[in-house]
Amino acid sequence: MSRFRSLLGTKAARGTLAAIFWLAAWQAVSFCAPKILFASPRRTVAALARLAGQGGFWLSVAHTLGKSALGFLLAFVSAVLLAAVAHRFRVAKTLLEPAVQLMKSLPVACFVVVALIWMPSAWISVLVAGFVVFPVTYINLQDGLSRLDRQLDEMAQVFRVPFAARLRYLYLPQVLPGVLSGCRVSVGMCWKAGIAGEIIGLPLHSIGEQLYLSKFYMAVDELFAWSLVIIAISLVLEKLIARALRYLRRKMEGGYGDPV
């Protein structure tokens, strides 16, 4: 009994047990629900294998993933630059505040409908991804910049420490944790929001289009299969980002020594 408890104490064992539980629950619901409305695990896996053998499947995944990544990068770089400007110039912060609050509050679906008036649907996932990522990154960076030690900054300026050294040894150690945390949260939000935008805009060769077509033709097994793909890619992205951020943090912290 004690050995069994020790096995359950591991993270892998708990994760496996949770997965088995929910798979069993999924299978149980599929016995009760009509097949036309609910797909069993076996039907879902079979549909996923069938889709994976088609070139259009990988093209849709690549398009959605690439455009979401582009939206994330553009929004991240823009947020970093504008947060730095807003920290330096109070008038810029005042002017940007309403826009950031609007981006935080406006529902993605409402934004997509309005955006489709101005731009082709092929780029809607880029815009939606940026719309979600920008406020998270901007706010986290602003919070970190507001906590900078002003006395250390003034001392560095008095002793004429080069900006590159100040950036590495003074600013980044205080700002980086909040920015990295914001990145980890916004990656998953970016992926899901981009697909939600595609379901409304229906760009060609996208996951959102495939989800809509599966629903339109009542192909519930394919709808569940695409949902599994979205979940799997989201988990993989979050794991990769988490590992990359941990590596970056170790490298940065390892480099925070004597600048001389």
C-alpha positions, 0 to 999 in steps of 0.5 A, a space after each residue: 500500500 505504501 509503495 502504491 502511495 509513493 507511486 501516486 506521489 510522482 507527477 507523472 503518475 498523477 498525470 497518467 491517472 488523470 488522463 485515464 479518468 477523463 478518457 474513461 469519462 469521455 468513453 462513458 459519455 459517448 455510450 449515452 450520447 447520439 453518435 451524430 452529436 458526440 464522437 467516442 475516443 476511438 472514432 476521434 483517433 480514427 478521424 485524426 489518423 485519416 486527416 493526418 494522411 491528407 496534405 491539406 491537414 498539415 497545410 492548415 496547421 502550418 498556416 495557422 501556426 505560422 500566422 499566430 507566431 507572426 502575430 505574437 512576434 509583432 505584438 511582443 516587439 511593439 509592446 516592448 518598444 511602446 512600453 519603453 517609450 511610455 516609461 520614458 515619456 508620461 504623455 505617451 503613457 497617458 495616450 496609450 492607456 485608453 487603447 490598452 484598456 480597450 484591447 483588454 476589454 473588447 471581446 475577440 469576436 467583436 474585434 474580428 467582425 469589425 476588423 474584417 471590414 478593413 482587411 482580408 480574412 487571410 490575415 485575421 489570425 495575425 491581427 487577432 493574435 497581436 490584439 491579445 498578446 499586446 496588452 498582456 506584454 505591455 502591462 507586464 513590462 510597464 509593471 516591471 519598469 515602474 518597480 525599477 530602483 531609481 536610486 541605482 539608475 541615478 547612480 549608474 548615470 552619475 558614474 556614466 555606466 554605458 547603456 548596454 551595461 545598465 540594460 544588462 545588469 540593472 534593467 533586465 534583472 528587474 523587468 525580465 521575470 514579469 515579461 517572461 511570465 506574460 509571455 508564457 500566459 499570452 502564448 496560449 491565449 494567442 493560439 486560441 484567439 487566432 483560431 477563434 478569429 479564423 472560425 469567424 473570418 474563414 481564411 482558406 487553409 486554416 484550422 478555423 476553416 476546417 473546424 467550421 466545415 466539420 461543424 457544417 457537414 456534421 462530421 463530429 469525429 473530425 470536429 473532435 479530432 481538430 479539437 485534439 490537434 488544437 489542444 496538443 499544439 497548445 500544450 506543446 507550445 506552452 512546454 516549449 516556451 516554458 523551457 525556453 524561458 527557463 533557459 533564458 533566465 538561467 543564461 541571464 542570471 548567470 551573466 549577472 556578475 561583475 560588469 568589469 
